[in-house]
Amino acid sequence: MALAQLSNYQNVMVGVDGSKQAKRAVQKAIAVAKRNQATLYIVSVLNVSELTSLGKSRFGFGAVDPEVLDDFKHNMDQVAAKYRDAAVQAGLKHVEIHVTFGNSKLELAKNLPQLLGADLIVLGATGANVVERMMMGSNASYVVTNAAVDVLIVRTDLDNQQIKVF
């Protein structure tokens, strides 16, 4: 019996949120995309419901000042642009960034992979503690359970060594 040929990913999507886990996920996604000569999509989903406590609100309870949203999006655009520059520096020819608003779990698991034609989703292991995961679940857990494509959850560094947590 012949061994099955490994997948050749053409469209790698990596989710970023500014965390250390996301940075490691980007590093792995760059390596996978480079090895497969794939397009790399660096995506971030700003969950408005999680932002309602930021800044002052002009519109009452539950609303967010549009300037706060613009600032937050601008900051995430800059983070994604730095990752894009690192990917280009590493030799990737096709890199795109997408920063959007929405339900991060749904966007990462369903909508963005379909929109971008992603055949691999790369995410950092959750930064949430056990209680937070029990109450709200993690994006990574949701994506693993609901995505229609392969998902890589990054728990190690580029040398596949366990990341030390202090």
C-alpha positions, 0 to 999 in steps of 0.5 A: 500500500502506497503512502498518501501524498501530503496536502499541498496547501494553496491558500493559507489563512492565519488569524491574528489578534496582536497576541504572542500566540498569534505571532507564533501562528504567523511564523508557522503560517509563513513557513507553510505558505513558503513551503507550498508556494501558497498565498498567505492571507493574514486576517483579523476579526474585530468583534464589536460585542467585545469592544462595547466597553472601550472608550466613551459612547455617544449613543448610549448603552451598548454602542461604541464611539465610531472613533474608537472603532476606527482607532482599533481597526487602524491599530490592527491594520498596522499589526497585520501590515507588519506581519505582511512585511515579514512574510514578504521579507521571508520570500512570499510573493502573494500576501494579503491582509483582511481586517474586518468587524464581525463575530470572530468565531464565525468569520474565522471558521466559515465566512473568511475561509469561504471568501478567500478560498482558504484550504488551511487555517492557522491559529495560535493556541488560545490565550484564555484561561480555563474559566474563560474557555468554559464561559465563552469558549475559545476562537480556536476551539470553535474553528477546530470544531466548525471549519470545513478545511484543515486547521493548524493550532500552533503550540510550538515554536518554529523548531517544533519545541514546546513553548515555555510558559512562565 
